[in-house]
Amino acid sequence: MRQWRKVLFVWIVLCLLSGCGAHRAKRDLIVLLPDRDGKGGVITVTTEGGSQILDKPGYAIEIEDLNKPPIVPQPIEEKEITDVFGSALSMLPDPASRFILIILYFERDTTKLTRESKDLLAEILRTIKSRRSKEVYVVGHTDLVGKEAYNTGLSSRRANYVRNLLVSSGIKPSTLVVSFYGKARPLVPTQDEVPEPRNRRVEVIVR
Amino acid sequence: MNHSSLRRLFLSLAAVFFMLSISGEATFADPPSTIATVQKVSGKAMVDRQGRTISAKIGLEIFQDDTLRTGPDGSIGVVFNDDTLLSLGPESILVIDEFVFAPRQGKFSIAIRMLKGTVAYLSGLISKLAPESAHIETPTSSIGIRGTKFVARVEGE
């Protein structure tokens, strides 16, 4: 019994120190905003009490307390965003100098580019040359059909195929950084074994 | 204590020292390298580094373990090496615990602690190349970031 009394005492002291039960006027607030390409990403907010996913731009998660799960995402008004975050947002540096992303798509289970994507190769070369880029990332992916190991291999072949195309078009090999993720990072999330042309891709990121 | 247990003690002590010397080397071998640069400053904004406080100016280089702080009228915007953009509104405190951007080694990591105030964040290449590797901790939560733009307010202690 004495031990319980000790636990209760410690609990009360901790409560006094941390202000248990005291209502806070404001709560922590996290708002997802649209990216420049209009697409929002995904944020996962986790407290001791649980976790929430924020994947709709213009929606917000509030956190009352670290021991409670975050509050389910709610839409938030433009005005509130400006009122609370106007100052921080106005100081976000200009994104003009950032990278350019071009996505090449492939025919199912091959390293054969779709017709539309073949036409993009000239644009990639132009972009690398006009930026005098010394860093180009070539990242291979597959859709979710098939086993993981097979898709890792396929994504590697796709990425290296694009890399070799660029090298044979005169881009220095030291400029190119190849990586591949198989079926682990679909652009369009689907169930396993679902064929999805938009996931059979190589992302070329020109810095 | 007999002979063999003494020997075991000696061996385990030696192992501990060996481990310490390795980890020490990994931490101190390289001089600190720039991980970000200040691009915008308004009002009072500071960088705390190894017990010193530096007044933030455009072009100031930021290192791992730096703390960014703003005054009641202050705000600051920085660009990380991977083109992640981050800015703070007034009365904010943010600690950069870790920033690793080494694409050729396949190493990526962002670990930031937002202790107080308002922050705006637009993810860069790390979120494109390794989407699971960016995290912001707040006093109440952990925010996992997969390639996106967001803002957060942290009430702090």
Boltz contact constraints between the chains, C-beta under 6 A:
constraints:
  - contact:
      token1: [A, 26]
      token2: [B, 155]
      max_distance: 6.0
  - contact:
      token1: [A, 28]
      token2: [B, 140]
      max_distance: 6.0
  - contact:
      token1: [A, 28]
      token2: [B, 154]
      max_distance: 6.0
  - contact:
      token1: [A, 28]
      token2: [B, 155]
      max_distance: 6.0
  - contact:
      token1: [A, 29]
      token2: [B, 153]
      max_distance: 6.0
  - contact:
      token1: [A, 30]
      token2: [B, 152]
      max_distance: 6.0
  - contact:
      token1: [A, 31]
      token2: [B, 151]
      max_distance: 6.0
  - contact:
      token1: [A, 32]
      token2: [B, 150]
      max_distance: 6.0
  - contact:
      token1: [A, 33]
      token2: [B, 149]
      max_distance: 6.0
  - contact:
      token1: [A, 33]
      token2: [B, 150]
      max_distance: 6.0
  - contact:
      token1: [A, 35]
      token2: [B, 149]
      max_distance: 6.0
  - contact:
      token1: [A, 40]
      token2: [B, 148]
      max_distance: 6.0
  - contact:
      token1: [A, 41]
      token2: [B, 146]
      max_distance: 6.0
  - contact:
      token1: [A, 41]
      token2: [B, 147]
      max_distance: 6.0
  - contact:
      token1: [A, 41]
      token2: [B, 148]
      max_distance: 6.0
  - contact:
      token1: [A, 42]
      token2: [B, 146]
      max_distance: 6.0
  - contact:
      token1: [A, 43]
      token2: [B, 143]
      max_distance: 6.0
  - contact:
      token1: [A, 43]
      token2: [B, 145]
      max_distance: 6.0
  - contact:
      token1: [A, 43]
      token2: [B, 150]
      max_distance: 6.0
  - contact:
      token1: [A, 44]
      token2: [B, 144]
      max_distance: 6.0
  - contact:
      token1: [A, 45]
      token2: [B, 141]
      max_distance: 6.0
  - contact:
      token1: [A, 45]
      token2: [B, 143]
      max_distance: 6.0
  - contact:
      token1: [A, 46]
      token2: [B, 142]
      max_distance: 6.0
  - contact:
      token1: [A, 47]
      token2: [B, 140]
      max_distance: 6.0
  - contact:
      token1: [A, 47]
      token2: [B, 141]
      max_distance: 6.0
  - contact:
      token1: [A, 63]
      token2: [B, 140]
      max_distance: 6.0
  - contact:
      token1: [A, 63]
      token2: [B, 141]
      max_distance: 6.0
  - contact:
      token1: [A, 66]
      token2: [B, 140]
      max_distance: 6.0
  - contact:
      token1: [A, 84]
      token2: [B, 153]
      max_distance: 6.0
  - contact:
      token1: [A, 85]
      token2: [B, 118]
      max_distance: 6.0
  - contact:
      token1: [A, 85]
      token2: [B, 151]
      max_distance: 6.0
  - contact:
      token1: [A, 87]
      token2: [B, 75]
      max_distance: 6.0
  - contact:
      token1: [A, 87]
      token2: [B, 89]
      max_distance: 6.0
  - contact:
      token1: [A, 87]
      token2: [B, 90]
      max_distance: 6.0
  - contact:
      token1: [A, 88]
      token2: [B, 87]
      max_distance: 6.0
  - contact:
      token1: [A, 88]
      token2: [B, 88]
      max_distance: 6.0
  - contact:
      token1: [A, 88]
      token2: [B, 89]
      max_distance: 6.0
  - contact:
      token1: [A, 88]
      token2: [B, 118]
      max_distance: 6.0
  - contact:
      token1: [A, 88]
      token2: [B, 120]
      max_distance: 6.0
  - contact:
      token1: [A, 89]
      token2: [B, 120]
      max_distance: 6.0
  - contact:
      token1: [A, 91]
      token2: [B, 40]
      max_distance: 6.0
  - contact:
      token1: [A, 91]
      token2: [B, 75]
      max_distance: 6.0
  - contact:
      token1: [A, 91]
      token2: [B, 77]
      max_distance: 6.0
  - contact:
      token1: [A, 91]
      token2: [B, 87]
      max_distance: 6.0
  - contact:
      token1: [A, 92]
      token2: [B, 77]
      max_distance: 6.0
  - contact:
      token1: [A, 92]
      token2: [B, 85]
      max_distance: 6.0
  - contact:
      token1: [A, 92]
      token2: [B, 87]
      max_distance: 6.0
  - contact:
      token1: [A, 92]
      token2: [B, 120]
      max_distance: 6.0
  - contact:
      token1: [A, 93]
      token2: [B, 39]
      max_distance: 6.0
  - contact:
      token1: [A, 93]
      token2: [B, 77]
      max_distance: 6.0
  - contact:
      token1: [A, 93]
      token2: [B, 79]
      max_distance: 6.0
  - contact:
      token1: [A, 93]
      token2: [B, 85]
      max_distance: 6.0
  - contact:
      token1: [A, 98]
      token2: [B, 83]
      max_distance: 6.0
  - contact:
      token1: [A, 99]
      token2: [B, 83]
      max_distance: 6.0
  - contact:
      token1: [A, 177]
      token2: [B, 103]
      max_distance: 6.0
  - contact:
      token1: [A, 177]
      token2: [B, 104]
      max_distance: 6.0
  - contact:
      token1: [A, 205]
      token2: [B, 128]
      max_distance: 6.0
